[in-house]
Amino acid sequence: MEEPMKVKISGDGAKMSRTTNFLLLSFSLLQTGEKVMSSKGNRTLCIVNGPEKYDTLKSLMGNVISEINSVIKNGKIDVDRKVSIEMCLGGITNFCL
């Protein structure tokens, strides 16, 4: 049986000015090795302009988070064929679901 692709989902906030904040949600494939630590190994899922708070995530990133939850629930994604997925969350500490 084929080993699942390990997908790391990461989120981060950036204060651009006194009044402007951006939240970024990205993913990387852990099988790519060292590329995971560089911008070349990460792909942006969404960027929103808003404060780094739960309400911002819920209202502005809700659709993307729902899609991620669907992939976690199914454990697979269809890309020309069914590929097994293992999701990991990145932050201060990393853990897989």
N, C-alpha and C positions, 0 to 999 in steps of 0.2 A: 504494500500500500504506500502511496506517495505521502511524503511528510507535508504537513500543512504549511502554508506561507504564513510567516509571523509578521503581522502588520502592527506597527506602533503608532498610536494616535497621540498627538501632543497638542497642548494648548498653551498659549502665552499671551500676556498683555504687554502693551508698549505705550507709555505716555509720550505723546508727540509734542504737546505744548501744555500750557497751564490748563486749557479747557478741552483738549482733544486726546482721546485714548482710542487705541485699536486693540481688538482681540483677534488672534490668529489661531486657526485650527489647521493642523497639518498631519501628514502621515509619511511613514517611511517603511521600507521592507527590511527587516532585521537580517535577512540572508545576504544583503549587499555588503556586509562587513563594515569597513571603515567609512564608507560613504554615508552611513547613518549619522555620523558626527558632522557632516558638512552640508552646506545648502544644496549641493548637487544631489544628495541622497534623500532630500525631503521634498514633498509636493504639498502645495497649499490646497486645503479643502474649502476654506472660506475665511474671509476677513470682514469684520464688522467694526463700525465706528460706535463706541459706547464704553461706559465704565466697566471695569473688571468686577462684575457682580453676578450672582446667580440669576437675577431677573434678566440681565442682558443675554446670558447664555440661553435661557429658556425662551425668550421672545424672539431674538434675532438669529440664533443658531439652532432653534428647535427642529427644523426640518432636516438639517444635516445630522444632528444627533439622533433623530428617529431612524434615519437610514443606517447609521452606524449600529444602532441597537438591533436593527433588523438583520444585518450581516452577522452580528454576534449570536443572535438567536438561531439563525439558519446554519451557521458554521461554514457556509460556502458562499462563493460568489461566482457568477457565470461570466467568463471572459473567453469566448470561443469554445470553452469547455468548463465543466464545474471544477473549481479550485477550492480545496479546503483551506480555511482561514483560522488562524489563532490570533486574537486581538490582544494587544498590550497597551497599557496607558502610560504615557510619559509625564513626568513632573519631577518633583523633588526626589521621589522614589518611584521606580518603575515596577509595574506588576502586570501579569497577564491574566486575562479572563478565561 
